[in-house]
């Protein structure tokens, strides 16, 4: 997603981030494509891969055309998205006089629900005031900014840890705003986020082309259930405070060695649909009565957006007539029921933490996201039945 609303930076004060992975240990996904072309071609279409990119005309959502490029904070204050030469900017105007301008350097968010933007000020990163809100195809004030023009919200390494594979920090731990290398970056949640830095793996197999078993690489298929869940939980587990420098955790590690984990059971009603899919899922009866993990339903190598039938078939691998626990609405809906379990049992609900201020409004609009608490939602069921009765 596109909002930095759950970034917590409570790392220890290390003079150097010695535990961070060095940039040279990363091979980059283009290198992975040499041997894994089909997986690479599929993965680069995913929201994970697209969650951060170096900004370009191709990947910036929203228009910079006159009449489509402004957000008005008041009758005399606005921010415009402008293109000058080959660079895009967000520019603040007061009484038609330019007050502040910053380049759009990094995009954050795949654009499925929205996209926000970062700019470099020397070696520091800040969030820009305007976010693009996809459902309504318009520029809005960035989440959490209220009705003010803000150019100086700092971006922390903990924010970047969930929206990229690697950013090399160049300042000491605990000092904010943090400094980052502008070149030693692996954008997006890439191959090496889950499989680990791959330079040694690539080097070995280039020298040993007949070796078919992957060496010096992480294979998540071999993880325990706990390892699988924690590899996702690091970014989809809500507010967890780091105890070691960002980017130290590697898929397969014990999460509590890197983060302060609150093990108190949460009331699912208080868990927001954004950012804590793990918390909602583990509260579900389906989770408690099975060995399911995130990977039971999700294939991280594929763009699964909108594939309701595919997800529903995962549900029906357990909930079927042979097990005598199939959906009781079948008689009312008919065969249509096999195409959509999701909208009844995992509906899209408004997030309490991700909200944007639309043009001319004083009350924020909530972004809707898929609930991962698998349950019965009576009102959503009524809507589904009304729309799908035989």
C-alpha positions in Angstrom: 0.0 0.0 0.0 1.0 3.6 -0.4 0.8 5.2 3.1 3.6 5.5 5.7 1.3 5.4 8.7 2.8 2.5 10.7 6.5 3.3 10.5 8.2 2.9 13.9 11.9 3.4 14.3 13.1 2.2 17.7 16.4 0.6 16.7 19.4 0.4 18.9 22.0 3.1 18.6 24.7 1.4 16.7 27.5 3.6 15.4 27.4 1.7 12.1 24.8 -0.6 10.6 27.2 -3.5 10.6 24.4 -6.0 10.5 22.8 -4.6 7.4 23.4 -6.5 4.2 26.0 -4.9 2.0 24.7 -3.7 -1.4 27.3 -5.8 -3.2 25.6 -9.0 -1.8 22.6 -8.3 -4.0 22.5 -9.5 -7.6 19.3 -7.8 -8.7 16.2 -9.4 -10.3 17.5 -8.9 -13.8 20.3 -11.4 -12.9 17.7 -13.8 -11.5 15.9 -13.6 -14.9 18.8 -15.3 -16.7 17.8 -18.6 -15.2 14.2 -17.9 -13.9 12.8 -16.0 -16.8 9.2 -17.2 -16.5 9.0 -16.4 -12.8 10.7 -13.1 -13.3 8.2 -12.1 -16.1 5.3 -12.9 -13.8 6.7 -11.4 -10.6 7.4 -7.9 -12.1 3.6 -7.6 -12.6 2.9 -7.9 -8.9 2.0 -5.2 -6.4 5.0 -6.3 -4.3 7.5 -5.7 -7.1 5.9 -2.3 -8.0 5.6 -1.0 -4.4 8.6 1.3 -5.0 10.3 2.4 -8.2 12.6 5.2 -9.4 10.1 7.7 -10.7 9.6 8.1 -14.4 6.8 9.2 -16.7 5.9 5.6 -17.2 5.2 4.7 -13.6 3.9 8.0 -12.1 0.2 7.7 -11.7 -2.0 10.8 -12.1 -1.9 13.6 -14.6 0.3 16.6 -14.9 -1.9 18.2 -17.6 -3.5 21.6 -16.8 -6.9 21.2 -15.2 -6.1 17.7 -13.9 -2.9 18.3 -12.0 -3.9 20.3 -8.9 -5.1 19.9 -5.4 -6.6 23.1 -3.7 -6.0 23.4 0.0 -7.9 26.7 0.0 -9.0 29.4 -2.4 -5.5 30.8 -2.7 -3.2 27.7 -1.9 -2.7 24.8 -4.2 -0.1 22.2 -5.1 0.4 21.3 -8.7 2.1 18.3 -10.4 4.2 19.7 -13.2 6.6 18.3 -15.8 9.7 20.4 -16.6 11.9 18.8 -19.3 12.0 15.1 -18.2 11.5 15.7 -14.5 8.2 15.8 -12.6 7.7 18.1 -9.6 5.1 18.9 -6.9 4.9 22.7 -6.6 3.1 24.8 -4.0 1.5 28.0 -5.0 0.1 30.8 -2.8 -1.8 33.5 -4.5 -0.4 32.1 -7.8 3.2 32.6 -6.6 5.5 29.6 -6.3 6.4 28.9 -2.7 8.0 25.5 -2.6 9.0 22.9 -5.2 10.4 19.3 -5.0 11.1 16.7 -7.6 9.2 13.4 -7.7 12.1 11.0 -7.3 10.6 7.7 -6.0 7.1 6.3 -6.4 5.6 4.2 -3.6 2.6 2.0 -4.2 1.7 -0.2 -7.2 -1.2 2.1 -8.0 -3.9 -0.5 -7.3 -5.3 1.7 -4.6 -3.0 4.7 -4.8 0.5 6.0 -5.0 2.5 8.4 -3.0 5.8 10.0 -3.8 9.2 10.8 -2.2 12.0 13.3 -3.0 15.6 13.5 -2.2 17.0 16.4 -0.2 20.8 15.7 -0.3 20.9 12.2 1.2 17.6 12.3 3.1 14.2 11.2 1.9 10.9 13.1 2.4 7.3 12.4 1.4 5.6 14.8 -1.0 2.3 16.5 -0.1 0.2 14.9 -2.9 -0.9 11.3 -3.3 -2.7 9.8 -6.2 -6.0 8.1 -5.1 -6.8 5.5 -7.8 -10.4 4.6 -7.0 -11.5 8.2 -7.8 -8.7 9.0 -10.2 -7.6 12.2 -8.6 -4.9 13.9 -6.6 -5.4 14.1 -2.9 -3.6 15.3 0.2 -1.2 12.6 1.4 -2.5 10.3 4.2 -2.1 11.9 7.6 -1.3 15.3 6.3 -4.6 16.9 7.3 -5.4 20.0 5.3 -1.9 21.4 5.2 0.9 21.5 2.6 3.7 19.5 4.1 7.0 18.8 2.2 9.1 17.7 5.2 7.7 14.4 6.5 10.9 12.3 6.8 11.0 8.7 5.5 12.7 6.2 7.8 14.5 3.0 7.1 11.6 1.1 8.8 9.3 2.6 6.2 11.6 1.6 3.4 12.0 -1.9 4.8 8.5 -2.8 3.8 8.4 -0.9 0.5 11.7 -2.1 -0.9 14.2 -4.9 -0.8 17.2 -2.8 0.3 18.2 0.8 1.0 21.8 1.3 2.3 21.7 3.7 5.2 24.8 5.9 5.6 24.0 7.7 8.9 24.3 6.3 12.4 21.4 4.3 13.9 19.0 6.4 15.9 19.7 9.7 14.1 16.8 11.1 12.1 16.2 12.1 9.4 18.3 9.3 8.2 20.8 9.4 5.4 20.7 6.9 2.5 22.8 6.1 -0.5 21.2 7.3 -3.7 22.7 4.4 -5.6 22.8 1.4 -3.4 19.1 0.6 -3.6 17.1 -2.5 -4.6 13.6 -1.1 -5.3 10.4 -3.0 -4.8 9.8 -6.2 -2.8 12.0 -8.1 -5.2 13.2 -11.7 -5.5 15.9 -11.2 -2.9 13.4 -10.0 -0.3 12.3 -13.6 0.2 15.2 -15.5 -1.2 18.0 -13.5 0.3 20.9 -11.6 -1.3 21.8 -13.7 -4.4 25.2 -12.5 -5.6 27.0 -15.6 -4.1 24.3 -17.9 -5.5 24.7 -16.4 -9.0 28.5 -16.6 -8.9 28.4 -20.2 -7.8 26.0 -21.4 -10.5 27.7 -19.5 -13.2 30.9 -21.3 -12.3 29.1 -24.6 -11.8 26.4 -24.7 -14.5 25.7 -28.5 -14.0 24.7 -28.1 -10.4 20.9 -28.1 -10.3 20.4 -27.7 -6.6 20.3 -24.1 -5.6 23.2 -23.1 -3.5 23.7 -20.0 -1.3 20.0 -19.1 -1.6 16.9 -19.2 0.6 14.1 -21.6 -0.4 10.9 -20.5 1.5 9.3 -23.8 0.4 11.4 -25.4 3.1 10.4 -23.1 5.9 8.4 -24.2 8.9 4.9 -22.7 9.3 6.3 -20.2 11.8 9.1 -19.1 9.4 6.7 -18.7 6.5 4.3 -16.6 8.6 7.0 -14.4 10.1 8.6 -13.7 6.7 5.3 -12.0 5.8 4.6 -10.7 9.3 7.6 -8.4 9.2 5.6 -6.1 6.8 2.0 -7.4 7.2 2.0 -7.7 11.0 1.0 -4.2 12.2 3.0 -2.0 14.5 6.1 -3.9 15.5 9.1 -2.0 16.8 12.6 -2.9 15.5 15.3 -3.8 18.0 18.0 -4.1 15.3 18.7 -2.0 12.3 16.3 -2.1 9.4 17.1 -4.7 6.7 18.8 -6.9 9.2 15.9 -9.4 9.2 16.1 -12.0 6.5 13.3 -14.4 5.4 13.5 -17.5 7.6 14.9 -15.6 10.7 13.3 -15.6 14.1 11.3 -12.3 14.0 11.6 -11.8 17.8 15.4 -11.5 17.3 14.9 -8.3 15.3 11.6 -6.9 16.6 9.7 -6.4 19.9 6.7 -8.6 19.3 3.5 -8.0 21.3 2.1 -11.5 22.0 -1.1 -10.1 23.6 -4.2 -11.4 21.8 -5.9 -8.6 20.1 -9.6 -8.0 19.6 -10.1 -8.4 15.9 -12.5 -5.5 15.9 -9.6 -3.2 16.8 -7.2 -4.5 14.0 -7.1 -2.3 11.0 -7.4 -3.9 7.5 -4.3 -2.1 6.4 -0.9 -3.3 7.5 -1.9 -6.1 9.8 -3.3 -8.9 7.6 -1.4 -11.3 9.8 -3.2 -10.3 12.9 -6.6 -10.7 11.3 -5.8 -14.0 9.7 -4.5 -15.7 12.9 -7.7 -14.6 14.7 -9.7 -16.6 12.1 -11.3 -19.9 12.8 -9.9 -21.3 9.5 -6.4 -20.5 10.6 -6.8 -22.0 14.0 -8.2 -25.2 12.7 -5.7 -25.8 9.9 -2.0 -25.4 9.0 -2.7 -22.5 6.6 -0.1 -19.8 6.0 -0.2 -16.7 3.7 1.1 -19.0 1.0 -1.9 -21.2 1.2 -3.8 -18.6 -0.8 -1.2 -16.3 -2.2 1.4 -17.0 -4.9 4.0 -14.2 -4.5 5.2 -14.7 -8.0 1.9 -13.8 -9.6 -0.3 -10.7 -9.9 -3.5 -12.0 -8.2 -5.4 -8.7 -8.3 -9.1 -9.4 -9.0 -8.7 -13.2 -9.2 -11.7 -13.8 -6.9 -12.4 -17.3 -8.4 -8.8 -18.4 -7.8 -9.0 -17.4 -4.1 -12.4 -19.0 -3.8 -11.0 -22.3 -5.0 -8.5 -22.2 -2.2 -11.4 -21.9 0.2 -13.2 -24.9 -1.4 -10.2 -27.2 -1.0 -11.4 -27.4 2.6 -15.0 -26.2 2.5 -16.7 -28.7 0.1 -19.6 -31.1 0.0 -17.3 -34.1 0.6 -16.4 -32.6 4.0 -20.0 -31.6 4.6 -19.1 -28.0 5.3 -19.9 -26.3 2.0 -21.6 -22.9 1.8 -25.2 -23.0 2.9 -26.1 -20.3 0.4 -25.7 -22.7 -2.5 -29.4 -23.3 -2.8 -30.1 -19.6 -3.1 -27.3 -18.7 -5.4 -26.6 -21.9 -7.4 -23.3 -22.5 -9.3 -22.3 -18.8 -9.0 -21.3 -19.6 -5.4 -18.2 -21.5 -6.5 -16.8 -18.4 -8.1 -16.9 -16.1 -5.1 -16.4 -17.0 -1.4 -14.3 -13.9 -0.9 -16.8 -11.0 -1.0 -18.9 -12.6 1.7 -16.2 -13.9 4.0 -13.2 -11.5 3.3 -14.9 -8.3 2.1 -13.2 -5.0 1.3 -13.6 -2.8 4.3 -12.5 0.8 5.0 -9.2 1.3 6.7 -9.1 3.4 9.8 -5.5 4.3 9.3 -5.3 5.0 5.5 -7.4 8.0 4.6 -7.1 10.8 2.1 -8.6 14.3 1.9 -10.4 14.7 -1.4 -10.7 18.0 -3.2 -13.2 20.4 -1.5 -13.9 18.0 1.5 -13.2 18.5 5.2 -13.8 14.8 6.1 -11.2 12.3 5.0 -12.2 9.4 2.7 -11.1 5.9 3.8 -9.2 3.6 1.5 -10.9 0.1 1.3 -8.9 -3.1 1.6 -9.5 -6.8 1.8 -10.2 -8.0 5.3 -8.1 -11.0 6.3 -10.3 -12.0 9.2 -12.1 -14.9 7.6 -15.6 -14.9 9.0 -19.3 -14.3 8.4 -20.1 -10.7 7.6 -24.0 -10.6 7.6 -24.3 -7.3 5.8 -21.9 -8.3 3.1 -23.7 -11.6 2.7 -27.0 -9.8 2.2 -25.5 -7.7 -0.6 -24.0 -10.8 -2.3 -27.2 -12.8 -2.1 -29.3 -9.9 -3.4 -27.0 -9.5 -6.4 -26.6 -13.2 -7.2 -30.0 -14.9 -6.5 -31.0 -17.6 -9.0 
